[in-house]
């Protein structure tokens, strides 16, 4: 994760180069260590089951070392879904499927604000104020990652 923190906002090509130079070696060391530890455990041990799970998914776990566009984990997605799971019972009262779909779009945009370090309430207020007079062929300029340029 220290390596990933260093290349967080880098282009995919640069991320891949750094990962090939540094992460692949670490992942191989981890693989070797897991293999060695696994040999010392009974096949019924809980730790053995955990190691087997890792080894069975090893190719997928290393996808980030082969593609600079891939994140090391799916924490961004899981964190985004956490608020949805927490409010699940409240969402029964959207009134219709269309209302639920509209809410999903708004949630998606608000999470995108947070990912782009934009205050969701400020963004939403400004977009609502501007949207009526904004040219439809330039609506992409109102998206959260363009927020600073909307002013």
Backbone bond lengths (Angstrom), bond angles and torsions (degrees), N, CA, C in turn:
res aa  C-N    CA-C-N  psi(-1)  N-CA   C-N-CA  omega(-1)  CA-C   N-CA-C  phi
1 X - - - 1.450 - - 1.527 110.79 -
2 X 1.335 117.63 -28.35 1.463 119.80 176.57 1.524 110.47 -62.40
3 X 1.320 116.44 -41.96 1.470 120.75 178.41 1.520 109.46 -63.26
4 X 1.315 117.18 -44.94 1.465 121.35 -179.62 1.526 111.13 -61.84
5 X 1.322 117.64 -36.76 1.465 120.83 178.62 1.527 110.72 -63.57
6 X 1.322 116.82 -34.94 1.467 121.04 179.88 1.525 112.52 -69.33
7 X 1.323 117.79 -28.97 1.472 121.46 -174.49 1.526 112.34 -112.07
8 X 1.315 116.60 18.15 1.458 122.48 -171.84 1.526 114.44 -50.79
9 X 1.297 118.89 -49.14 1.470 121.29 -175.51 1.525 112.19 -104.72
10 X 1.300 117.25 16.98 1.466 121.43 -178.30 1.521 110.92 -80.53
11 X 1.338 116.42 156.08 1.472 119.71 175.70 1.533 110.88 -63.09
12 X 1.319 116.17 156.80 1.469 121.92 -176.41 1.525 112.25 -55.74
13 X 1.321 117.39 -40.33 1.469 120.44 -178.07 1.525 110.89 -63.53
14 X 1.320 116.28 -41.49 1.463 120.24 179.44 1.530 110.77 -69.18
15 X 1.316 116.68 -40.97 1.465 120.37 178.04 1.527 110.27 -59.61
16 X 1.329 116.19 -43.95 1.459 120.20 -179.57 1.524 111.13 -63.54
17 X 1.322 117.19 -42.98 1.467 120.41 -179.86 1.530 111.01 -61.19
18 X 1.320 116.88 -44.32 1.468 120.59 179.49 1.525 110.26 -65.54
19 X 1.308 116.71 -42.22 1.464 120.27 179.65 1.522 111.05 -62.94
20 X 1.333 116.91 -42.19 1.470 119.53 178.53 1.519 110.67 -63.90
21 X 1.321 116.56 -37.30 1.458 120.58 -178.13 1.528 112.61 -75.57
22 X 1.330 117.78 -31.16 1.458 119.55 -172.03 1.530 114.77 -123.76
23 X 1.320 118.33 -42.93 1.468 120.76 -172.99 1.519 113.17 -76.89
24 X 1.323 117.38 -36.83 1.469 120.33 -178.03 1.525 110.11 -57.99
25 X 1.304 116.33 -43.80 1.470 121.28 179.80 1.534 110.94 -62.87
26 X 1.319 116.94 -42.39 1.468 120.10 178.37 1.522 111.55 -65.14
27 X 1.319 116.19 -41.68 1.466 119.81 179.62 1.531 110.71 -64.83
28 X 1.323 117.40 -38.00 1.464 120.32 178.04 1.527 110.48 -65.29
29 X 1.324 116.88 -40.31 1.466 120.50 176.69 1.525 110.94 -62.28
30 X 1.322 116.51 -41.15 1.462 120.65 177.69 1.526 110.63 -63.53
31 X 1.320 116.80 -43.61 1.464 121.85 178.85 1.530 110.51 -59.18
32 X 1.324 115.98 -47.72 1.468 120.65 179.98 1.528 111.01 -60.88
33 X 1.332 116.75 -42.11 1.459 121.22 -179.86 1.529 110.66 -64.80
34 X 1.330 116.84 -44.10 1.471 120.16 179.30 1.529 110.25 -62.07
35 X 1.324 117.01 -43.01 1.468 120.87 179.13 1.531 110.35 -59.86
36 X 1.310 116.23 -44.43 1.461 121.49 -179.78 1.535 110.98 -63.86
37 X 1.326 116.89 -46.78 1.461 121.12 179.63 1.521 111.49 -64.53
38 X 1.314 115.96 -38.12 1.472 121.19 -177.37 1.525 111.27 -60.87
39 X 1.316 116.54 -35.70 1.469 121.15 -178.78 1.528 112.58 -65.55
40 X 1.315 116.83 -20.30 1.466 120.34 -177.01 1.525 112.76 -91.61
41 X 1.328 116.98 -2.43 1.467 120.69 -173.47 1.523 112.53 -110.00
42 X 1.310 115.11 149.76 1.460 120.98 171.44 1.520 108.25 -67.82
43 X 1.329 116.75 147.41 1.468 118.99 -179.17 1.524 111.86 -66.38
44 X 1.325 117.82 -14.87 1.461 121.73 -179.72 1.530 112.76 -92.98
45 X 1.320 117.34 -7.94 1.464 120.68 -179.13 1.529 110.00 -68.50
46 X 1.323 115.88 142.53 1.474 120.62 179.97 1.529 111.08 -59.76
47 X 1.330 116.87 -39.69 1.463 119.74 179.13 1.522 110.52 -65.14
48 X 1.308 117.74 -36.08 1.467 121.12 177.02 1.525 110.08 -62.66
49 X 1.329 116.33 -40.78 1.470 119.98 177.96 1.525 110.83 -63.69
50 X 1.322 115.89 -39.45 1.467 119.73 178.34 1.530 110.50 -65.72
51 X 1.329 116.87 -44.45 1.467 120.35 177.86 1.524 110.92 -62.98
52 X 1.326 117.03 -41.56 1.469 120.26 178.58 1.523 110.95 -61.34
53 X 1.313 116.15 -39.85 1.467 120.47 178.36 1.533 109.99 -60.63
54 X 1.326 115.91 -47.04 1.468 120.35 179.26 1.524 110.20 -60.52
55 X 1.317 116.77 -47.58 1.468 120.43 -177.99 1.523 111.81 -64.80
56 X 1.332 117.19 -36.45 1.468 120.46 178.28 1.521 112.38 -68.07
57 X 1.324 117.10 -23.51 1.465 121.55 -179.40 1.530 111.87 -110.42
58 X 1.313 116.70 17.18 1.459 120.80 -173.46 1.528 112.29 -58.57
59 X 1.300 117.95 -42.57 1.466 120.52 -179.22 1.529 110.74 -59.57
60 X 1.323 117.03 -46.73 1.468 120.69 179.52 1.528 111.31 -66.31
61 X 1.328 117.15 -37.42 1.462 120.52 179.68 1.528 112.28 -64.42
62 X 1.319 116.51 -22.62 1.462 121.03 -178.09 1.521 113.77 -100.26
63 X 1.312 117.66 6.09 1.469 120.60 -179.15 1.528 111.28 -57.42
64 X 1.317 117.95 -34.59 1.464 120.55 179.67 1.530 111.96 -62.93
65 X 1.329 117.90 -21.61 1.469 121.77 177.72 1.528 112.12 -82.11
66 X 1.326 117.49 -10.57 1.466 122.31 -179.14 1.525 113.43 -110.38
67 X 1.329 116.58 -12.59 1.463 120.60 -175.78 1.526 108.78 -144.09
68 X 1.311 116.83 114.23 1.461 121.70 -177.71 1.512 114.32 -66.95
69 X 1.323 117.61 -13.56 1.470 121.09 178.89 1.521 112.06 -82.46
70 X 1.325 116.87 -17.33 1.466 121.96 -174.67 1.526 109.72 -86.77
71 X 1.324 115.42 135.80 1.466 120.97 176.13 1.527 109.30 -78.67
72 X 1.318 116.57 158.10 1.461 121.23 -179.87 1.532 111.33 -69.33
73 X 1.316 117.44 -25.24 1.463 121.66 178.97 1.526 109.05 -147.68
74 X 1.309 116.30 -179.16 1.463 120.22 179.65 1.527 111.11 -110.80
75 X 1.315 116.82 30.56 1.464 120.97 -177.75 1.524 112.89 -60.08
76 X 1.331 117.43 -35.99 1.465 119.94 179.98 1.526 109.67 -59.79
77 X 1.315 116.30 -47.95 1.462 120.30 179.72 1.514 112.64 -65.21
78 X 1.317 116.31 -42.94 1.467 119.36 -179.35 1.520 111.68 -65.97
79 X 1.324 117.03 -39.94 1.464 119.54 177.60 1.523 111.20 -64.82
80 X 1.329 116.50 -37.58 1.463 120.30 178.54 1.522 110.72 -64.84
81 X 1.319 117.05 -36.50 1.465 120.86 -178.42 1.526 113.36 -78.72
82 X 1.316 116.48 -19.34 1.463 119.50 -176.87 1.528 111.32 -58.20
83 X 1.335 117.08 -45.25 1.468 119.09 -178.86 1.524 111.19 -65.71
84 X 1.313 116.77 -31.54 1.465 120.16 176.85 1.524 109.56 -66.14
85 X 1.322 117.09 -44.33 1.464 120.80 -179.48 1.527 111.15 -65.40
86 X 1.322 116.57 -39.21 1.461 120.57 -178.99 1.527 111.11 -64.41
87 X 1.327 117.35 -37.62 1.460 120.44 -177.30 1.515 115.26 -95.65
88 X 1.308 117.47 12.39 1.468 122.43 -172.92 1.537 113.38 -49.66
89 X 1.319 117.83 -45.95 1.473 119.66 -177.97 1.528 111.48 -66.33
90 X 1.322 117.31 -33.60 1.463 119.89 178.51 1.524 111.26 -66.32
91 X 1.309 116.92 -29.19 1.460 120.66 -174.94 1.525 112.72 -75.57
92 X 1.314 117.09 -5.60 1.462 120.13 175.99 1.527 110.96 -67.92
93 X 1.319 116.21 -15.56 1.459 120.70 -172.37 1.530 112.99 -105.88
94 X 1.320 117.62 24.88 1.463 119.89 176.75 1.522 111.41 -71.55
95 X 1.308 117.73 -19.69 1.450 121.25 174.25 1.507 114.81 97.80
96 X 1.327 117.78 -29.82 1.464 119.93 -178.70 1.520 109.28 -164.58
97 X 1.326 115.22 168.80 1.464 119.71 175.39 1.522 110.39 -63.41
98 X 1.330 116.05 -38.11 1.468 120.20 179.65 1.531 110.05 -63.35
99 X 1.335 116.90 -41.20 1.461 120.87 177.22 1.517 111.50 -63.03
100 X 1.320 116.35 -40.40 1.462 120.51 176.99 1.512 111.83 -64.43
101 X 1.340 116.50 -40.44 1.469 120.51 177.67 1.515 111.80 -64.18
102 X 1.328 116.27 -41.09 1.471 120.48 177.79 1.524 110.64 -63.62
103 X 1.318 116.47 -42.69 1.464 120.39 178.48 1.523 110.64 -62.92
104 X 1.327 117.10 -39.68 1.469 120.72 179.07 1.524 110.67 -61.58
105 X 1.334 116.70 -40.52 1.470 119.61 178.21 1.526 110.87 -63.99
106 X 1.322 116.69 -43.75 1.465 120.47 179.55 1.528 110.29 -63.41
107 X 1.337 117.29 -45.89 1.467 120.33 178.15 1.524 110.91 -57.95
108 X 1.313 116.63 -42.47 1.459 121.04 179.89 1.525 110.79 -60.30
109 X 1.318 116.57 -44.55 1.468 120.50 179.25 1.528 111.52 -66.75
110 X 1.327 117.57 -38.62 1.462 120.31 179.94 1.527 111.55 -68.27
111 X 1.322 116.97 -37.83 1.468 120.20 175.53 1.523 109.87 -65.92
112 X 1.330 116.86 -38.69 1.463 120.89 177.41 1.525 110.14 -62.43
113 X 1.326 117.41 -37.51 1.469 120.56 174.94 1.528 110.14 -57.42
114 X 1.324 115.90 -50.59 1.464 120.03 -178.17 1.522 111.38 -60.54
115 X 1.336 116.73 -39.91 1.462 120.35 -179.88 1.523 111.49 -66.21
116 X 1.325 116.79 -26.26 1.461 121.64 -179.91 1.524 112.27 -101.54
117 X 1.340 115.75 15.65 1.463 123.15 177.25 1.526 112.01 55.69
118 X 1.325 114.82 41.33 1.461 122.64 176.64 1.522 107.00 -111.82
119 X 1.320 116.79 133.90 1.462 120.87 178.27 1.527 108.66 -68.45
120 X 1.343 118.26 113.66 1.463 121.05 -173.98 1.529 114.49 -55.34
121 X 1.327 116.85 -42.23 1.468 119.11 -178.14 1.525 111.16 -65.48
122 X 1.332 117.71 -41.54 1.471 121.13 177.81 1.520 110.65 -62.81
123 X 1.339 115.10 -44.74 1.468 119.46 -179.54 1.527 110.77 -61.50
124 X 1.323 116.78 -48.28 1.460 121.02 -177.58 1.529 111.27 -62.78
125 X 1.324 116.78 -42.60 1.462 120.72 179.08 1.530 110.30 -59.91
126 X 1.321 116.09 -47.53 1.465 119.58 -177.55 1.526 111.80 -67.22
127 X 1.315 117.18 -41.21 1.467 120.21 179.55 1.527 110.62 -63.76
128 X 1.321 117.08 -42.84 1.473 119.80 179.24 1.526 110.53 -61.99
129 X 1.340 116.60 -39.71 1.468 120.34 178.92 1.528 111.87 -65.03
130 X 1.324 118.12 -37.13 1.460 122.08 -173.37 1.526 114.52 -92.33
131 X 1.313 117.27 -24.12 1.463 121.44 -168.13 1.527 114.10 -58.28
132 X 1.305 118.18 -39.90 1.459 121.28 -176.36 1.531 112.42 -60.42
133 X 1.337 117.58 -37.28 1.467 121.50 -177.20 1.525 112.91 -101.20
134 X 1.311 117.45 1.33 1.468 121.32 -175.06 1.528 109.91 -80.21
135 X 1.345 118.19 135.56 1.477 120.26 178.41 1.531 110.78 -62.46
136 X 1.320 116.70 133.07 1.466 120.59 -175.46 1.526 112.31 -64.11
137 X 1.333 117.84 -27.45 1.465 119.55 179.38 1.534 111.96 -80.61
138 X 1.330 117.49 0.18 1.467 121.17 178.29 1.532 111.87 -122.30
139 X 1.324 116.58 15.26 1.465 120.15 -176.51 1.531 111.74 -61.73
140 X 1.335 117.31 -25.96 1.470 120.30 177.85 1.532 111.78 -59.91
141 X 1.325 117.12 -24.34 1.464 120.67 179.13 1.533 112.13 -68.19
142 X 1.318 116.81 -16.78 1.464 121.05 -179.78 1.528 113.14 -89.34
143 X 1.324 117.57 -4.12 1.467 120.44 -179.00 1.526 110.60 -65.69
144 X 1.316 117.67 152.52 1.465 121.36 -173.37 1.531 115.03 -52.58
145 X 1.331 118.46 -38.36 1.470 119.00 -177.83 1.522 111.99 -72.34
146 X 1.316 118.32 -10.35 1.462 122.44 175.38 1.526 111.55 -106.30
147 X 1.297 118.37 10.64 1.466 122.32 -170.69 1.516 113.03 -56.10
148 X 1.326 118.87 -43.44 1.464 119.89 -176.72 1.526 111.39 -63.73
149 X 1.346 117.45 -25.74 1.463 120.20 -178.73 1.521 112.44 -87.92
150 X 1.326 117.88 -4.36 1.467 121.65 -177.27 1.518 111.23 -75.19
151 X 1.299 117.75 -27.29 1.471 123.52 -172.72 1.495 114.60 -45.62
